[in-house]
Amino acid sequence: MLTSETIHPDRNDKREARAAVHRIGRVARWELAEEGVRLYGEKANLSLTFLADGAVRIRLFFGVAPDLATTPAVLPQTKAGAVSLEETARDYRAVAAGGVAVAVDRERGIFSVFRANGETLLAGVDLFWDRDRSATLTAGMDENSHFYGLGEKTGFLDKKGERYEMWNSDVYEPHVPDISALYQSIPLLIHFRSGGTGAAYGVFLDDPGRAAFDMRTSPDRYAIQSENGNLDLYVLEGPTLKDVVKRYAGLTGKPPMPPRWAIGYQQSRYSYMNEEEVLGIARTMREKRIPCDVIYLDIHYMDEYRVFTWDPERFPDPKGMMRQLKEMGFRVVPIVDPGVKQDPKYPVYVEGVREGYFCKKLEGETFIGNVWPGPSAFTDYTDERAAKWWGDLHQFYIDHGIEGIWNDMNEPSVFNTASKTMDVDVVHANGGRPKTHGEWHNLYGMLMSKATYEGMARGLGGERPFVLTRAGYAGIQRYAAVWTGDNRSYWEHLAMSIPMVLNLGLSGVAFAGPDIGGFSHHASGELVARWTQAGALFPFCRNHSAIDTPHQEPWVYGERVEAICREYLGLRYRLMPYLYSLFYEATSTGLPIVRPLLLEYPEDANVANLCDQFLLGRDLLAAPILRPGTTARSVYLPEGVWLDFWTGERLEGGRFVLAQAPLEVMPLYVRAGAILPEQPLRQHAEEAVEGPTTLRVYAGGEGSFRLFEDDGRTFGYESGRYRLREFAWTEADGERTLSASVVHDGYEGDASELRIAVGNLDREPSSVQLSGAEESGARHYDAAKKVLTVSVRGAGGEFRLSLQEQGLR
């Protein structure tokens, strides 16, 4: 077996490595402590804190007592109940009541983590550090190991065989699979073992400094390194992938419900240069009946790139522009970067200097770095006063009718330093517990988004804000949606966007997506069509392009591409009740909205590294076209019965099928037994359109769905002002039944009318019975489409629809 010293990063001379590396060594004693258990070794010590939600915090420390403070990523946690201590000739063992156990080897200081049932999570974990206190952990892996999570990383879905750094970086060069660090750093590694067990666990390293995860160097050990020596680990018990994701959400938070308009299609460019262009884009969208909710403003709306200003020549009447856009159903989301122009006549800069709100160097002077405005200062968001000041500055935008903000360049990106970011010796106040930027670099973007979100929430008076961010760390999901940064108009980047968004979802960031069409380079009409087909089903749906590239609005490429974009964006708006309910599931559980097939089918070996398909929720399977000139592709359907979404063709799963895909068609399948709520087509999320919600039920299997409804705008859902209805479809003994029940009823919106469309029926049922509600019109069976439609009045409560026919499959 490869030793830990051999795979220690940046150590080419093994003899030097062995001389420089230190370990805990023999454990002399242990004791119960305020946080749980402490074990004291020859050269370092371990602190164990057992949490109530199936997790244990393991912290390496060198003094008499550990620093028990957490970063802002971690929410307050409840500790597990009683912890028992067991001592054997070989090890010390701490066991939490009903939870995990940790066994520490008395002679060597290595440790293992077990489930309550004795199953091993991590075995033989080795901790060591060098003379610079750069600390490393190694643990075992084997041929059945697969790795997921790690946030925003390029490459395949399965991260086995790769090495990644955690250091938020502005990477403008083309993103390729072996780029180690991008804009987001989420140090959550999910280890999944295939081969029938389906067992999973997570390891979260709460270190916002430079860190690395190495699943490449050794064939049987993976390594986690903290450059600052900050090994603050949380081991999250499974046993399933979903359990790990939920436990991580319990640790770092779940996303809030976004305003409904933020789930709509969003159109952006670097830049729409003036009021006339912005209004022209809006009018064209409406004239061409392309659904859209948001138009973005990039940096050219500002006066000399000063945040919280308008360019008086380009945008002479911003409030008037906003009124016209609102009348057309549009919101505007402007970009706000962290750099504040160094200008003694600029009030924001003057106040920030006077009040000490900006980041400072060790010597005490304000850190100045070059970004778009030139020399600029940067707010210290670890200072609560500064963060509130920054948040309150957004009243400027709110007063202009703006409800969403786009945070960019917040790694932070700095043009004139060798590192292209803030100097590592900048000191962050952190409420009297100072941290250097080198220690907390990866938190900067998350804390900026937090300050922005909280300031917008205060200013909007109960309305939900929307924040989009480029940079982030663990916990970013509590404040912002994420896009995957400055991609290219390459087919490879379309393909790469799928595993990137899927792993972000597994890492807690449910509200994520790429720039549709690619940000930089020159997109073809075919690429924009195919990317829009896929992007219409991503949680975050935005088309964005760079200043030196052709425009890529849907109509730029001719009528055929325009029609394709209209169709698939229309599909997104029709599926808004389904999508919005999935956002509520993410808010409630932390589960992702788009999912790798592995999450729902963990025992299927074919999906462990399936990178070119995804599930929207549990029931919709998308297989985008990812290569030019392609009109057919192989699609893997998991076990069960699947129906072609477009044609209704019935297909048995557990196999690959060949899907025909002319340019107008993205292969899309729905699981038999699924229930998909659908609304009448709207041109924007809040457009008033007559017509009931349609429940599309796909017979041939069983399933259920919870439909979430609220006002779509306020935080009322947090205090119970929402409706949650559960619909269940069962099939047995020639009878098929749709049952409706009310899980929670705190919303006054009308729910009395419902249209039920049951598909995949080979023949018209001989008997249709409705109880608890009444039919509001003649039912209809379409033999060609194999669909029975029933309109129901009084459907807001419990009801039951039964279909009977002997011999129905």
C-alpha positions in Angstrom: 0.0 0.0 0.0 1.2 3.5 -0.8 2.1 5.3 2.4 0.8 8.6 3.5 4.2 10.2 3.3 4.5 9.2 -0.4 1.3 10.9 -1.5 1.9 14.0 0.6 1.4 16.9 -1.9 4.5 18.9 -3.0 7.0 16.4 -1.5 9.2 15.0 -4.2 12.0 13.9 -1.9 10.6 11.0 0.2 13.4 11.2 2.7 12.8 14.9 3.3 9.1 14.2 3.6 9.6 11.5 6.2 11.8 13.8 8.2 9.4 16.7 8.0 6.1 14.9 8.6 4.6 14.7 12.1 1.7 12.7 13.5 -0.4 12.6 16.6 1.6 9.7 17.9 0.7 7.7 21.0 -2.5 8.8 22.7 -1.7 9.2 26.3 -5.1 10.1 27.7 -8.7 11.1 26.9 -11.4 12.9 28.7 -15.0 14.2 28.4 -15.1 17.9 27.6 -17.7 20.6 26.9 -17.8 19.8 23.2 -17.7 16.0 23.6 -14.4 14.1 23.9 -10.7 15.1 23.8 -7.8 12.8 23.1 -4.3 14.0 23.9 -1.4 12.6 21.8 2.4 13.0 21.8 2.4 15.8 19.2 -1.2 16.9 18.7 -4.7 16.3 19.9 -8.2 15.4 18.7 -11.5 16.9 19.6 -14.7 14.9 18.9 -18.2 16.5 18.9 -21.1 14.1 18.2 -24.1 15.9 16.6 -27.7 14.8 16.8 -28.2 14.5 13.1 -25.9 11.5 12.5 -22.6 13.5 12.2 -19.4 13.9 14.2 -17.0 16.9 14.2 -13.4 15.9 14.4 -10.9 18.7 15.0 -7.1 18.6 15.1 -5.6 21.0 17.7 -2.2 21.6 19.2 -2.8 23.6 22.4 -4.5 22.7 25.7 -8.0 23.2 24.3 -9.4 23.4 20.8 -10.9 26.5 19.1 -14.6 25.5 19.0 -15.7 28.4 16.9 -17.2 27.5 13.5 -17.0 29.4 10.3 -20.2 31.2 9.0 -20.8 28.2 6.8 -22.0 26.0 9.7 -25.4 26.6 11.4 -25.8 26.1 15.1 -26.0 22.4 15.8 -27.6 20.2 18.5 -25.2 17.8 20.1 -26.1 14.1 20.4 -27.2 12.7 23.7 -24.9 10.8 26.0 -21.5 9.7 24.8 -20.1 6.5 26.2 -16.3 5.9 26.4 -14.8 2.5 25.9 -11.2 1.5 26.3 -9.5 -1.6 25.0 -5.9 -2.7 24.7 -5.8 -1.4 21.2 -8.0 1.7 21.0 -10.1 4.3 22.7 -13.7 4.3 21.4 -16.3 7.0 21.8 -19.9 6.1 20.9 -22.8 8.6 20.7 -26.2 7.3 21.7 -27.9 6.1 18.5 -25.2 7.7 16.4 -21.7 7.2 15.0 -18.7 5.9 16.8 -15.0 6.9 16.6 -12.2 4.6 17.5 -8.7 6.0 17.9 -5.6 3.7 17.9 -3.8 4.2 21.2 -0.3 3.7 19.8 -0.5 5.5 16.4 -3.2 8.1 16.8 -5.0 6.9 13.6 -8.8 6.7 13.8 -11.8 5.1 12.2 -15.5 6.1 12.1 -18.3 3.6 12.3 -22.1 3.6 12.1 -24.1 2.6 15.1 -24.6 -0.8 13.5 -20.8 -1.3 13.3 -20.5 -0.7 9.6 -17.3 1.2 8.8 -17.4 4.6 7.3 -13.8 5.7 7.4 -11.1 3.2 8.3 -7.5 3.8 9.3 -7.7 7.6 8.9 -4.1 9.0 9.1 -3.5 12.6 10.0 -0.1 14.3 9.6 1.4 17.7 9.1 4.6 19.3 7.9 6.9 21.9 9.4 4.7 24.6 7.9 1.7 23.1 9.6 0.1 22.2 6.3 -2.1 19.3 7.4 -3.3 16.2 5.5 -5.8 13.4 6.1 -5.8 10.2 4.1 -8.4 7.5 4.1 -9.1 4.3 2.3 -10.8 3.8 -1.1 -11.1 0.8 -3.4 -12.4 -0.3 -6.8 -16.0 0.2 -5.7 -15.4 3.8 -4.5 -17.0 6.7 -6.3 -16.8 10.4 -5.3 -19.2 13.2 -5.8 -19.9 16.7 -4.5 -17.0 19.3 -4.3 -19.3 21.9 -5.6 -18.4 23.6 -8.9 -15.8 21.5 -10.6 -15.2 20.6 -14.2 -14.8 17.0 -15.4 -16.9 13.9 -15.0 -19.7 13.4 -12.5 -17.6 10.8 -10.6 -14.5 12.6 -9.3 -12.5 9.5 -8.7 -9.1 9.8 -10.3 -9.0 13.6 -10.0 -7.4 16.2 -7.8 -9.1 19.5 -7.0 -8.1 22.7 -5.1 -10.4 24.8 -3.1 -9.4 28.4 -3.8 -12.0 30.7 -5.4 -10.4 31.9 -8.6 -11.5 34.1 -11.6 -10.7 31.7 -14.4 -11.4 33.3 -17.8 -9.4 30.9 -19.9 -11.5 28.1 -21.3 -12.7 25.7 -18.6 -11.3 22.3 -19.2 -11.8 19.0 -17.3 -8.4 19.3 -15.5 -8.9 22.9 -14.2 -8.3 22.5 -10.4 -10.0 25.5 -9.0 -12.9 27.7 -10.2 -15.1 30.4 -8.7 -16.8 28.2 -6.0 -15.2 26.1 -3.3 -17.5 23.7 -1.4 -15.3 21.2 0.4 -17.8 18.4 0.7 -16.7 15.0 -0.5 -19.3 12.3 -0.8 -17.9 8.8 -0.9 -20.3 6.2 -2.4 -19.5 2.5 -2.6 -21.1 0.6 -5.4 -21.3 -3.2 -5.7 -24.7 -3.7 -4.2 -24.2 -2.0 -0.8 -25.1 1.5 -2.0 -23.5 2.9 1.2 -22.5 6.5 1.3 -21.0 9.0 3.7 -19.8 12.6 3.5 -16.7 14.4 4.7 -17.0 18.2 5.0 -13.8 20.1 5.6 -14.8 23.5 7.1 -11.7 25.3 6.0 -12.2 28.5 3.8 -8.5 28.8 3.1 -6.6 26.9 0.4 -7.4 23.1 0.6 -7.2 20.2 -1.8 -9.0 16.9 -2.4 -6.9 14.2 -4.1 -8.5 11.0 -5.4 -5.8 10.5 -8.0 -2.4 10.1 -6.6 -2.9 6.8 -4.7 -4.9 3.8 -6.0 -6.2 3.0 -2.5 -6.0 6.2 -0.4 -7.6 9.5 -1.0 -6.2 12.7 0.7 -7.7 15.9 2.0 -5.2 18.7 2.6 -5.5 22.0 4.5 -2.7 24.4 3.7 -3.4 26.4 6.9 -3.5 23.2 9.0 -7.1 23.8 9.8 -8.4 20.2 9.8 -11.9 20.8 11.0 -13.9 17.8 9.7 -17.5 16.8 9.8 -18.2 13.1 8.9 -21.8 12.7 7.8 -23.4 9.4 8.1 -25.6 8.0 5.3 -26.3 5.4 4.6 -27.8 6.6 1.3 -26.7 9.4 -0.9 -29.9 11.2 -0.2 -29.2 10.9 3.6 -25.8 12.5 3.1 -27.2 15.4 1.1 -29.9 16.0 3.7 -27.4 15.8 6.6 -25.2 18.3 4.9 -28.1 20.6 4.4 -28.8 20.3 8.1 -25.3 21.4 8.7 -24.9 24.3 6.3 -28.5 25.3 5.5 -31.2 24.9 2.9 -32.0 27.4 0.2 -34.9 29.8 0.8 -37.8 29.9 -1.6 -37.0 32.3 -4.5 -39.6 34.7 -5.8 -41.5 32.9 -8.6 -40.3 35.3 -11.2 -36.7 34.3 -10.5 -37.5 30.7 -11.8 -38.4 32.2 -15.1 -36.2 32.6 -18.2 -33.6 35.4 -17.8 -31.9 37.3 -20.7 -28.5 38.9 -20.2 -25.6 40.4 -22.1 -22.3 42.0 -21.3 -23.7 44.6 -21.9 -27.1 46.0 -22.9 -25.6 49.5 -23.4 -28.5 51.9 -22.8 -32.2 52.3 -22.1 -33.2 52.0 -25.7 -31.5 48.7 -26.1 -33.0 47.3 -22.9 -36.5 48.3 -23.8 -36.0 47.0 -27.3 -35.0 43.6 -26.0 -38.1 43.5 -23.7 -40.5 44.5 -26.5 -39.0 42.0 -28.9 -39.5 39.2 -26.3 -43.2 40.1 -26.0 -43.8 40.6 -29.7 -42.2 37.2 -30.5 -44.0 35.5 -27.6 -40.8 34.2 -26.0 -41.5 33.8 -22.2 -39.1 35.8 -20.1 -39.0 37.4 -16.7 -35.7 39.1 -16.3 -33.3 41.3 -18.2 -29.8 41.9 -16.8 -27.7 45.0 -16.7 -23.9 44.5 -16.8 -21.3 47.0 -15.7 -22.0 49.6 -18.4 -25.1 50.9 -16.6 -22.9 52.5 -13.9 -21.3 55.9 -13.9 -17.6 55.0 -14.5 -18.2 51.5 -13.0 -19.1 53.0 -9.6 -21.5 50.6 -7.9 -24.8 52.2 -6.7 -24.8 54.7 -9.6 -26.4 55.1 -13.0 -24.6 56.4 -16.1 -26.5 59.6 -16.8 -26.0 59.5 -20.5 -26.7 55.8 -21.1 -29.6 55.6 -18.6 -31.0 59.1 -18.2 -34.3 58.0 -16.8 -33.9 54.6 -15.0 -37.1 54.9 -13.0 -39.1 55.5 -16.2 -37.4 52.6 -17.8 -38.3 50.4 -14.9 -41.9 51.5 -15.1 -42.1 50.5 -18.7 -40.4 47.1 -18.1 -42.7 46.4 -15.1 -45.8 47.1 -17.3 -44.4 44.4 -19.7 -43.9 42.0 -16.8 -40.1 42.3 -16.6 -37.7 42.6 -13.6 -34.2 44.0 -13.9 -31.2 42.5 -12.2 -28.1 44.7 -12.2 -24.6 43.6 -11.6 -22.9 44.8 -8.3 -19.2 44.0 -7.9 -17.4 44.3 -4.5 -14.8 46.8 -5.8 -15.6 50.4 -4.6 -13.8 53.0 -6.8 -11.1 54.9 -4.9 -12.4 58.4 -5.5 -12.5 61.2 -2.8 -15.6 62.6 -4.5 -17.5 59.3 -4.5 -19.8 59.1 -1.4 -19.7 55.4 -1.0 -15.9 55.3 -0.9 -15.7 58.3 1.4 -18.1 56.8 3.9 -16.4 53.4 3.7 -13.0 54.9 4.5 -14.4 57.2 7.3 -16.2 54.4 9.1 -13.5 51.7 8.6 -15.7 49.4 6.5 -13.0 48.3 4.0 -10.5 45.5 4.2 -7.1 46.5 5.6 -3.5 45.3 5.4 -1.6 44.1 8.4 -0.1 47.5 8.7 -3.5 49.1 8.9 -3.9 50.8 5.5 -6.8 50.1 3.3 -6.2 47.4 0.7 -6.5 48.8 -2.8 -6.7 46.6 -5.8 -7.5 47.2 -9.5 -10.8 46.1 -11.0 -13.2 47.6 -13.5 -13.3 51.1 -11.9 -9.5 51.1 -11.5 -8.0 51.3 -8.0 -10.7 50.1 -5.6 -11.4 49.3 -2.0 -13.2 46.2 -0.8 -15.8 45.9 2.0 -14.9 43.7 4.9 -18.0 41.5 5.1 -16.8 39.8 8.2 -17.4 43.0 10.1 -21.1 43.1 10.9 -21.3 46.9 10.8 -19.7 46.9 7.3 -21.9 44.1 6.1 -25.1 45.9 7.2 -23.8 49.1 5.6 -23.3 47.3 2.4 -26.7 45.7 2.5 -28.4 48.9 3.2 -26.8 50.6 0.3 -29.0 48.5 -1.9 -31.9 50.7 -1.0 -30.6 52.7 -4.0 -31.7 49.9 -6.3 -34.9 49.1 -4.5 -36.0 52.7 -4.8 -35.7 52.2 -8.6 -38.0 49.2 -8.5 -35.2 46.5 -8.5 -35.8 43.3 -6.5 -32.7 41.2 -7.6 -28.9 41.7 -7.6 -26.1 40.0 -9.5 -22.9 39.7 -7.5 -19.8 39.1 -9.7 -16.0 39.4 -9.4 -16.5 38.4 -5.7 -13.8 35.7 -5.4 -12.6 38.5 -5.1 -11.0 39.1 -8.5 -8.1 41.6 -8.5 -6.4 42.5 -11.7 -3.0 43.9 -10.5 -1.8 41.3 -8.0 0.2 38.2 -8.8 -2.4 36.0 -7.3 -5.2 37.8 -9.1 -7.0 38.1 -5.8 -6.7 40.0 -2.5 -3.4 39.8 -0.8 -3.3 36.9 1.7 -2.0 39.2 4.5 -5.2 41.4 4.4 -6.8 41.1 7.8 -10.6 40.6 8.2 -12.1 41.9 11.5 -14.4 38.9 12.1 -16.1 40.4 15.1 -12.9 40.7 17.1 -11.5 37.3 16.1 -9.3 38.5 13.2 -8.5 36.2 10.3 -6.1 36.8 7.4 -7.4 36.6 3.9 -5.3 33.5 3.4 -7.3 31.8 6.1 -10.8 33.0 4.9 -10.4 33.7 1.2 -13.2 31.3 0.1 -15.7 32.9 2.4 -15.5 36.4 0.8 -18.1 35.8 -2.0 -20.5 34.0 0.3 -20.4 36.8 2.9 -20.9 39.4 0.2 -24.0 37.5 -1.0 -25.2 37.2 2.6 -24.9 41.0 3.1 -26.6 41.7 -0.2 -29.5 39.2 0.4 -30.1 40.5 3.9 -30.0 44.1 2.9 -32.4 43.5 0.0 -34.7 41.6 2.3 -34.8 44.5 4.8 -35.4 47.0 2.1 -38.1 45.0 0.2 -40.4 44.9 3.3 -41.4 41.3 3.2 -40.9 40.5 -0.5 -38.3 37.8 -1.3 -35.2 39.1 -3.0 -33.2 37.3 -5.6 -29.3 37.2 -5.5 -27.1 35.6 -8.1 -23.4 35.0 -7.3 -20.3 33.8 -9.1 -18.2 33.0 -6.0 -19.3 31.1 -2.9 -18.4 28.6 -0.2 -20.4 26.1 1.8 -23.6 27.7 2.9 -23.9 29.9 -0.1 -27.3 28.2 -0.9 -28.8 30.2 2.0 -28.4 33.5 0.2 -27.9 33.1 -3.6 -28.3 31.2 -6.8 -25.1 30.2 -8.6 -24.1 30.3 -12.2 -21.0 28.4 -13.4 -19.1 31.4 -14.5 -17.5 32.5 -17.8 -17.9 29.4 -19.9 -17.4 29.3 -23.7 -19.7 28.8 -26.6 -18.3 25.3 -27.1 -20.2 22.0 -27.4 -17.8 20.6 -24.8 -19.0 23.3 -22.4 -22.6 22.4 -22.9 -21.7 18.8 -22.1 -19.6 19.9 -19.1 -22.5 22.0 -17.6 -24.5 18.9 -16.8 -22.1 17.2 -14.3 -21.2 20.7 -12.9 -24.8 21.5 -12.1 -25.4 18.0 -10.8 -22.5 18.1 -8.4 -23.4 21.5 -7.2 -26.9 20.1 -6.4 -25.3 17.3 -4.4 -23.2 20.0 -2.6 -26.3 21.8 -1.3 -26.6 24.3 -4.2 -29.9 23.5 -5.7 -30.4 26.8 -7.6 -27.7 26.6 -10.2 -27.1 26.7 -13.9 -24.7 27.7 -16.7 -24.8 30.6 -19.1 -27.0 29.2 -21.9 -25.2 29.4 -25.2 -21.9 30.1 -23.6 -20.6 33.4 -22.4 -17.5 33.9 -24.6 -16.7 32.9 -28.2 -19.2 32.7 -31.1 -22.2 30.5 -30.6 -23.9 28.8 -33.6 -27.7 28.7 -33.9 -27.6 24.9 -33.4 -25.6 25.2 -30.2 -28.0 27.8 -28.8 -31.0 25.6 -29.7 -29.5 22.6 -28.0 -28.3 24.5 -25.0 -31.7 26.2 -24.6 -33.4 22.7 -24.7 -31.2 21.5 -21.8 -31.1 24.9 -19.9 -34.9 25.2 -19.9 -34.9 22.3 -17.4 -32.0 23.6 -15.2 -33.0 25.4 -12.0 -31.3 28.6 -13.1 -32.1 29.5 -16.7 -30.2 32.4 -18.2 -28.8 33.2 -21.6 -25.6 35.4 -21.4 -23.0 36.5 -23.8 -19.8 38.6 -23.8 -19.2 42.1 -25.1 -16.9 41.0 -28.0 -19.3 38.3 -29.3 -22.4 38.4 -31.5 -25.7 38.7 -29.7 -27.4 35.4 -28.9 -31.0 36.2 -28.0 -33.3 33.5 -29.3 -34.3 35.3 -32.5 -30.7 36.1 -33.7 -30.3 32.7 -35.5 -33.4 32.7 -37.6 -37.0 31.5 -37.3 -36.2 27.8 -36.8 -33.9 28.4 -33.7 -36.3 31.0 -32.4 -39.2 28.6 -32.6 -37.2 25.9 -30.8 -36.3 28.3 -28.0 -39.9 29.5 -27.7 -41.1 25.9 -27.5 -38.7 24.8 -24.7 -39.0 28.0 -22.7 -42.7 27.6 -23.0 -42.3 24.1 -21.6 -40.5 25.5 -18.6 -43.4 28.0 -18.0 -46.0 25.3 -18.4 -44.1 23.1 -15.9 -43.7 26.0 -13.4 -46.0 24.3 -10.8 -43.8 21.2 -11.0 -40.5 23.2 -10.9 -41.8 25.5 -8.1 -42.8 22.5 -6.0 -39.3 21.0 -6.5 -37.8 24.3 -5.2 -40.0 23.9 -2.1 -38.7 20.3 -1.7 -35.2 21.7 -1.8 -36.1 24.4 0.8 -37.6 21.7 3.0 -35.0 18.9 2.6 -31.9 20.2 0.9 -32.4 17.7 -2.0 -31.4 19.0 -5.4 -33.8 20.0 -8.1 -31.9 18.4 -11.0 -30.4 15.1 -10.0 -27.9 12.6 -11.3 -29.7 9.3 -12.0 -27.5 7.8 -9.3 -29.5 9.7 -6.6 -32.7 7.9 -7.4 -31.2 4.6 -8.7 -28.1 4.0 -6.5 -28.0 0.2 -7.1 -27.7 0.6 -10.9 -24.1 0.3 -11.9 -24.8 2.0 -15.3 -25.5 5.4 -13.7 -22.5 5.8 -11.3 -20.7 8.1 -13.8 -23.6 9.0 -16.2 -22.7 12.5 -17.2 -25.0 13.3 -20.2 -28.4 12.8 -18.7 -30.2 14.2 -15.7 -33.5 14.0 -13.8 -35.7 17.0 -13.0 -37.1 15.9 -9.7 -37.7 12.2 -9.6 -39.9 11.8 -12.7 -38.6 13.7 -15.7 -35.5 12.3 -17.5 -33.7 14.6 -20.0 -31.0 13.4 -22.4 -29.7 16.5 -24.2 -28.0 16.5 -27.5 -24.4 17.5 -26.9 -22.6 17.2 -30.3 -23.1 19.2 -33.5 -25.0 17.6 -36.3 -26.4 14.9 -34.1 -30.0 13.7 -34.8 -30.0 10.5 -32.6 -28.4 9.4 -29.4 -28.3 6.5 -27.0 -30.3 7.1 -23.8 -30.2 4.9 -20.7 -33.5 4.4 -19.0 -33.4 3.0 -15.4 -35.5 0.1 -14.3 -39.3 0.5 -14.6 -41.5 1.8 -17.3 -40.8 5.1 -19.1 -42.9 7.1 -21.5 -41.6 9.3 -24.3 -42.7 12.8 -23.2 -43.4 13.9 -26.8 -44.9 10.8 -28.3 -46.2 8.8 -25.4 -44.3 5.7 -26.6 -44.0 3.1 -23.7 -40.5 1.8 -23.1 -39.2 -0.7 -20.6 -36.3 0.5 -18.5 -33.1 -1.1 -17.4 -31.5 -0.7 -20.8 -30.2 1.7 -23.4 -32.6 2.9 -26.2 -31.9 4.8 -29.4 -33.7 8.2 -29.3 -34.4 10.1 -32.5 -33.6 13.8 -32.0 -33.9 16.1 -35.0 -33.0 19.7 -34.0 -36.5 20.4 -32.7 -36.4 17.4 -30.2 -34.5 16.9 -27.0 -35.1 13.3 -25.8 -37.3 13.6 -22.7 -38.9 10.8 -20.8 -41.4 10.6 -17.9 -41.6 7.8 -15.4 -44.7 5.7 -15.4 -46.6 6.5 -12.3 -45.5 10.2 -12.3 -47.8 13.1 -11.6 -46.7 16.3 -13.3 -48.7 19.5 -12.5 -48.9 21.9 -15.4 -50.2 25.4 -15.9 -51.5 27.4 -18.9 -48.6 29.0 -20.8 -47.6 32.4 -19.5 -45.2 35.0 -20.9 -43.9 35.8 -17.5 -44.4 34.1 -14.1 -47.0 36.6 -12.8 -49.0 37.0 -15.9 -52.7 36.5 -15.2 -53.9 33.7 -17.5 -57.2 31.9 -17.2 -57.4 28.2 -16.8 -56.9 25.6 -14.1 -53.8 23.6 -13.2 -53.6 20.4 -15.1 -52.4 17.2 -13.3 -50.8 15.0 -15.9 -50.9 11.4 -14.6 -48.8 8.8 -16.4 -50.4 5.4 -15.9 -48.4 2.1 -15.9 -46.7 2.6 -12.5 -47.3 4.1 -9.1 -46.2 7.4 -7.7 -47.0 10.5 -5.8 -46.3 14.2 -5.9 -46.6 17.1 -3.5 -47.8 20.4 -5.0 -46.7 23.5 -3.3 -48.7 26.8 -3.7 -48.3 30.2 -2.1 -48.2 33.9 -3.2 -44.9 33.5 -5.0 -43.6 36.7 -3.6 -43.3 37.0 0.2 -41.9 35.2 3.1 -45.3 34.2 4.3 -44.5 30.5 3.6 -42.1 30.6 6.5 -45.0 31.3 8.9 -47.4 28.7 7.3 -49.1 30.8 4.6 -48.9 28.1 1.9 -50.8 25.1 0.7 -49.3 21.7 0.3 -51.4 19.0 -1.4 -50.3 15.4 -2.0 -51.5 13.4 -5.0 -51.0 9.7 -5.1 -51.5 7.3 -8.0 -52.0 3.6 -7.3 -52.8 0.6 -9.5 -54.1 -2.7 -8.3 -56.6 -5.4 -9.3 -57.9 -3.6 -12.4 -58.4 -0.3 -10.5 -56.4 2.8 -10.9 -56.8 5.5 -8.3 -55.8 9.1 -7.9 -56.1 10.2 -4.3 -55.7 13.8 -3.2 -55.0 14.9 0.4 -54.2 18.2 2.0 -50.9 18.2 4.0 -51.1 21.9 4.9 -53.7 24.5 4.1 -52.6 28.0 5.0 -53.0 29.8 1.6 -56.2 31.5 0.5 -55.5 31.2 -3.3 -58.1 29.4 -5.3 -57.6 25.7 -5.7 -61.1 24.6 -6.5 -60.6 23.9 -10.2 -58.4 21.1 -11.5 -58.0 19.4 -14.8 -56.8 15.7 -14.6 -55.3 14.1 -17.7 -54.5 10.4 -17.3 -52.2 9.2 -20.0 -50.9 5.8 -21.2 -54.4 4.3 -21.2 -54.8 1.7 -24.0 -58.6 1.9 -23.8 -61.2 4.1 -22.2 -62.0 3.0 -18.6 -65.4 1.2 -18.2 -66.0 3.1 -15.0 -64.9 6.5 -13.8 -65.9 7.4 -10.2 -65.2 10.7 -8.4 -65.8 11.2 -4.7 -65.1 14.2 -2.5 -65.4 16.6 -5.5 -67.6 16.9 -8.6 -67.0 16.9 -12.3 -67.4 20.4 -13.9 -67.7 19.3 -17.5 -67.9 16.3 -19.8 -65.0 13.9 -19.5 -63.2 13.1 -22.7 -61.1 10.1 -23.8 -58.7 10.7 -26.7 -58.0 7.3 -28.2 -55.2 8.6 -30.4 -53.3 10.0 -27.5 -54.5 7.4 -25.0 -55.5 10.2 -22.6 -58.6 10.5 -20.4 -59.4 14.1 -19.3 -61.6 14.9 -16.3 -62.4 18.4 -15.1 -63.0 18.7 -11.4 -64.7 21.3 -9.3 -64.1 21.5 -5.5 -60.7 20.0 -5.8 -59.1 22.0 -3.0 -59.6 19.3 -0.4 -59.5 15.5 -0.3 -61.0 13.6 -3.2 -60.6 10.3 -5.0 -60.8 9.5 -8.7 -61.0 5.8 -9.6 -60.7 4.2 -13.0 -61.8 0.6 -13.5 -61.2 -1.7 -16.4 -60.3 -5.4 -16.3 -57.1 -6.2 -18.2 -55.7 -2.7 -18.0 -51.9 -2.8 -17.9 
